[in-house]
Structure formats: structure tokens, C-alpha cells
Amino acid sequence: MIGGRSDGAAVATVSSAGIKRQAAAAGFDLCGVAPAADHVELRFFREWLDRGYAGEMEYLHRSAGRRADVRQVLPSARTVICLGTVYNAARPYSIDDGDSRRAAIARYAWGDDYHVVIQQRLDVLLGWLRETCGETFEGRAYVDTGPVQERVYAQYAGLGWIGKNTCVINPELGSWIFLSEIICNVQLEPDQPIFDQCGTCTMCLAACPTGALVEPGVLDSTRCLSYLTIEIKGAIPEEQRADVGAHAYGCDICQEVCPYNQTPITAVSDDPAWQPRHGLDAPGLLDLWHQKDDELRALLKGSAMTRAGVRRLRRNLAVALGNSGDPRAAAALEQHDEPLCRDPLVEEHIAWALGRLAVDARDD
């Protein structure tokens, strides 16, 4: 057991080095320590919201106050233990494939749901901290879903810098990294932060098909293909459907073009949790479309793709098929007989896709 302190911090009976050893044993690839301070980068979030870049993500507005500082989440916070997990599987990039008939699915969604897998690993580390530090220890652990601006703390913990594509980029591992953190009241020596190493490179800005990266490090979510295919619950705006291309769930383009993610620089994980599950390993659009609703539910079960669900996946697939130019697509869309294919939202996108395919056929 450890004694308390008058300032609310727990007396440190652990070291940063000890925590990092435990983090590695729990399955994390990166671990660093950042102070729970009012970092200047945290203040931009309010402006970002005011610009309307959050779109329909109202939860970001509701939690804005807590996201301004982790001490709004845990008043006794002194330290943020930042963790990184490489999820890059050894598969080609979508930009290298170029096949409009193949479904583009964000790399992070290929395997098991990272929220569940990483939370289990966080629980192991958090349990060790509680046991080691004693009853005065206070901590909160989050995997992406907490009211934490995790990229800012990851930068100050030395995990990487926030790149122009808004992802945390590690100079040795690249940016295919899941972030998670433990906010705690233990005072630890912080790591050295890592700041911008993008230099004059603007490849991610130039490659974004929708211009969602409106300036270096600033993303207008309402233009982002990940937002359009995942976060929007209703119809994808008609003027943005052609930009969706073959994207059935999310988008990786701004990461795929990054020089830090080019072989042999970027890290590749052999962790079974992140390998593509059967049915999500470069699937054809028509292969996914022809599956029954229940088969798609089984395919998505236990993956991060449950966030959008089968209904939105059907919607996205209809748009992607309309963009595919595949002569088989029109017949497949017209002959749909699964219940969700008759959902009004999905039917609206099927009708759009059939119209686009008809125009393409006339042009040919």
C-alpha cells in the first residue's frame, strides 16, 4: 500500500521503465508518458467544432468540455500513459490495387474489434498498476471511445507526431497504430515529445479524393470518406456519392500515400487479431452484395464494422457498385431480394447506382 499526498497525487511506486515493460508484456508495441497538462494543441478542438467539421457527430459537441483537458475526466490526473498497437497486416494497399470492383475497407476493420481486444490488454495493465500502487491509485483507461484528445497526449508521450493527415506517425513504425491510454494520478517522469517531421511533404493532402484535408493537420470530417461511409446514419449526400468510389467502409488513402508507411519502413503485425477475417480479405463488391443479410451480420460480428451495421454497409455497397462500371452490377442491384435491400434508405442508393451505371453504359 502507498501513502497519499496532499496534492491528490499517488506516491509513485512504479517507474516509467517498469510500466513500459508491463505494457510490452500485455501486447502493446509503444508506450510513453505524457503530463496531464493544458497542452496548447488541445485548444484547437473548440474552433474545429465551430467550423462545423464534426458534421452529425453530436457526441463531440456534448463532450467538448471534457475533451479540453483530461483533468476534466479525472480531476486527480497527473499522467497520461499512452499506448500504441500496430495493426498493419501484410496486404497490398488499395491505391496499388486499382480494381474498382473490389471493396475498399479500412485496414483497421479487417480483423477483430480493436475496442474489445485492446481494452482487454489495457485491463491487464490497469490491474497491475492498481495492485502495484495500492489503494490511493486512481485511473481511467480508454480505447478511442473516451473523451480524450489522444493524439495530442500521444505526441507529448513521444509515440509520434500528429501528421498533416491528422494521424499520429511514429518515425520507425509508421501510422498504422491504434492509440489507447490510461489517465492516472501517479506522477511520472514524462517522455520527450515528438513534433512535426512531415517537412514539406503534402502527399496526403494531394491524394485525398474529396479534399477533406483542408489544411495540414485539419480534417473536415463532412468531406471524409470514413465519415460518409460510417458516421452518416442516413443518406450519403448525392453530390458526394461518386467520390465514394469503391469504398465500402472507411478510407486509408491518406495513410497509404504517406512516405512513413512505405515498405520497408512501416511496421507489419502478425498478431492474429488484426489479420483479415475470411470474407474481408480483399472481397469483391459483388461477392459482398450477394451475401444474405444474416451472412453479412455474421461476417461483421466481433469486428469494428458493427458500428455501421449491415444496413449502412448495404447502402455503401450500392453506391460503390454504381461507381464500379462493372457490367454485372446493374443486374445484381435489380435482382436484390434481401429485406435490407428493400429498406427505403438502401433502395434510394440502389436507384442512384442504377442511374449512374446506365449513364456509364451509354457513354461506352
N, C-alpha and C positions, 0 to 999 in steps of 0.2 A: 504494500500500500504506500502511497505517496502523500505528502502533505500538500495542503492548498496554499495559495498565495493571495495576498490582499488585493492584487490587481485582477484576480479571477483566472489567471493562467495556471495550468497544472505544472508542477515541477517536472522537468524533463528527466525521465529515467531511461530514455531511449535516445539514440543518436540518428542523424540523417543517414549515416552509413548503415546502421542496423536496419532501419526502415527499408532502405533500398535493397538490402539482401533479402528481407522478407517479401518485398514486392516481387523480386525476380523469382523467388520460390513459389509465389502464388500464381505466376504466369504472365506477369507484366514485362514488357520489353523496355520501358522507360519509366523512370521515377525521379522526380525533382521536388524541391521545396521552395515555395514562394511565400512571402509575407502576406498576411491578411490586411492589406493596406489599401488606401484610396488611390489606386494607380490611375494615372491621367487618362489612359485608354478607355477606362470604364465609363467615362463621362459622355462619350460619343453616342452611346446607345439611345439616350433620350432624343437626340437630334435625328438619329436613324429612324426611330419610330415616328417622329413628327413629319418626316419626309414622306411617310406613307409606305415605306419599303416593307413593312410587315404584312401588308395585304390583309387576308382573312384571319391571320394568326392572332386572334384577340388575346390569347393567353399571355402573349409577350407584353401587351399593354398592362394586363392585370398584375403581372409580376415585376413590372419595371422597377418599382421601388426596391424590392429585394435584390434584383439583379445589379443594382448600383454598387453594392458592396456586400461581400459575404458575411459581414458582421450584422447585416440585416436578417440573415438566415440563422446565424449562431452568434449571439452577442459577445460570447467569450472567446471568439475565434482569434487565434494568433498566427496560425499557419494554415496554408493550403498545400496538402501533399498531392501533387499532380502526377497522374499515371498515364502511360501511353501503351497501346496494344496494336501491333502491326497486324493488319488483316489482308494484305495483298496476296492473293492466290496467283499461282503461276499460270496465267491465262493471257491471251493477247488482249490488247486494248481495242475498244470499239472503233477508234479512229483508224486503226490499222486493218480492221475487217472490211469496212466499206460496203457490207451487204445490207441493203435496205429491207431485205426480207427476214433478217434476223432481229430478234427483240433485243434492244439495248436495255439492260438492267444494271442499276448502280452496283458496283462491286461489293459494297458493304452488305448488300441484301442477299447475296448468293447463298450464304450458309445459315447458321443458327442465329437467332435473335441476339444481337450483341448486348442488349439491355440485360437479358437474363444471364448470359454467360459471364459477362464482366461483373455484374452485381454479385454473383456467387464468389468470384475471386476477391472483390472488394470486401465482402463479408468476412472472408478469411483474414485479410489484413486488418480490418477493423477490430475483429475479435482479438487478434494478437495484441494490438495497441491497447485495448481495454484491459486485457489480462496483465500486460506488462506495466502499464502506467497506473493502474489502480482506480479506486472509486471516484477520484476527482476528475478523471478524464471525461471530456465531452467531445463528441464528434458526430459529423453527418457525412454520409457517403452518397455520391450521385454519379449516375451514368447518363449524361446527356439530358435527362428529363428535369433536373433540378434548376432552380432559379439562380444559376451561376453563369457568369461570362467566362467559361472555362478556358477559352483560347488566350485571354489576357493573362490569367494566372499561369497557364502552361508556358507562356513566353517568359514570365518572370521566374519560373522554376527551371528555366534552361532546357525545356523539352524541344524548343524550336522557336521560330519567329512566325508572326502572322503574315502570310504571303499576300501578294496582290490579288490572289484568287480567294482570299479570306480564310484559307486553310492554314493550320499550323504545319510548318515544314521543318523537319529535322535535317540537318546538313548531311548526316550519314544514312538515314533511313528513308527519307522522302516524306510524303504527306499521307500515305495510306495508313492512318493511325486513328484508332478510337481513343478519345480522351475521357478520362474519369477523374474523380478527385475525392479526397477526404478532407473536410474542413474540421479543424480541431483546435483545442485550447492549449496545446503544448507549444512552448516557444522553442523553435529550432533554428539553427543557422541556415539561412536561405542559400540557394544556389545562385550562380551568376546568370542573369537573364541573357537571352539571345535576341538581338534585334535584326532588322532587315538585312537580308543577304540576297534579295532578288536583283539588286542593282538596276540596270536599265532595261532588263527583260520585261516585255509586255505580252508574251506569247499567250498567256491565259486570257487577257482582255481581248486580244485579236481573235482568239478561237471561239469565244462564247457565241453560239449561233443566234442568241436573242439580244445581245448587248446588255445582259444583266449586270455585268461588272461595269458600273457606270463611271468608276474611277478606281485607281489602285486601292485595294483593300475595302471597297464599298460595294456591297451587293444589293441591288434592287430585287428583292425576292419575287415580286409580282411578275418579273420577266423570266425568272429562273425556271428551267425545265423540271427541276426537282420539285419546286413549288407547284407548278402547273399539273404535274402528274401525281403528286402525293397530297399536298396540303389543301388544294381546292376540293371542296366536297361536292360542288355542283358541276355545271358545265364549264369546260375549258373555253375561254373566250374564242370566238370563231376566228378572229384575226390572228390568233396565236397558234392555231392548230397545225398549220403547215410547218411551223418551226419545230413542232414536237418531233418530226422525223420518225425514226423507228423506236423512240424512247417509250418503253412500256412502264418503267418505274425508275425515276431519278435520272441523274446525268453525271458523268465523270469527266467530261471533256476538258474542263479547266485544270484537272489534275493530270490527265493523260498527257497533255502537251508540256507540262512543267519539266524543265531540264533535270530537276532533282528526282523525278520519277522515271527516268530513263534507265534501262538496263545498261551496265550492271550496277548502277548507283543505288537504285531503290531496293529496299529490303523485300523479301518474299517470305511469307509464312507457310509452314507446313502443318500448322495447327488444324486438326480435323474440323473444329468449329467453324472455320472460315472457308472451307473448301466448298465449291458449288454443289448443292444437293442435286440429285437426279431430277431432271426436268428444268433446272435453271442453269445448266451448263451450255451457254450459247444457244438457247432454244430458238426455233423458227417462230415467227409471228403466227403463222397458220397452225403450227403444232399446238401453241398455247390456246388459240381461239377455238380449235376443235375439241378441246377438253370440256368435259361436263363441268357444271358449276361445282359439284361436290368434289370432283377431281382437283379443281383449282384450289378449293378450300383445303384439301389435304396437302397439296403442294406448298401452300403458304403457311400452314400451321407450324408454329415454332420458329418462324422467320420474321425479320423486321418488316416484311411486306404486309403483314397483317394490319399495319397502320392504315393502309389504303383499302384493304379488303378486296374481295372478288368483284364487287360492283364497279369500283373505280378502275380496277385492272381491266375489266371488260371495256369500259369507256376508253381507256388509254389504248388498248389493243385495236379498237375500231378506228381510232384516229391514225395510229401507226400503219394499219393496213391500207387506209386511204392514201397515205403518203408513200406506200411501198412500190407502186407501179407494177405489182405482181398481178398478172392476168387471171390468176386463180382467186384473187381476193374478193372480187365482186360476188362471185357465186357463193363463196363461204359466208359472206356477210348477209346475203339474201336468204340463205337457207338455215339461218340460225333457228334453234328450237329450244334452247335452254331458258329457264324462267328469267334469269337476269338479262338475257339478250332482249327480252321484251319489256324490260324496265324502261320507263319514259326517258330517263337520262341517257341510258345506253342507246336506245333507239334514235335519239337525236343525233348522236355522234355516228351511228351507223349510216343514217341518211346523209350526213355531211360527207362521210367517206365514200359512199357510192357515187355521190355527185362529183367528187374530186377524181375518182377513178374513171368516170365516164368522160370527163374533160380530157384527162390524160390519154385515154384510148382514142378520142377524136384527133388529138394533136399528133398521135403516132400515125 
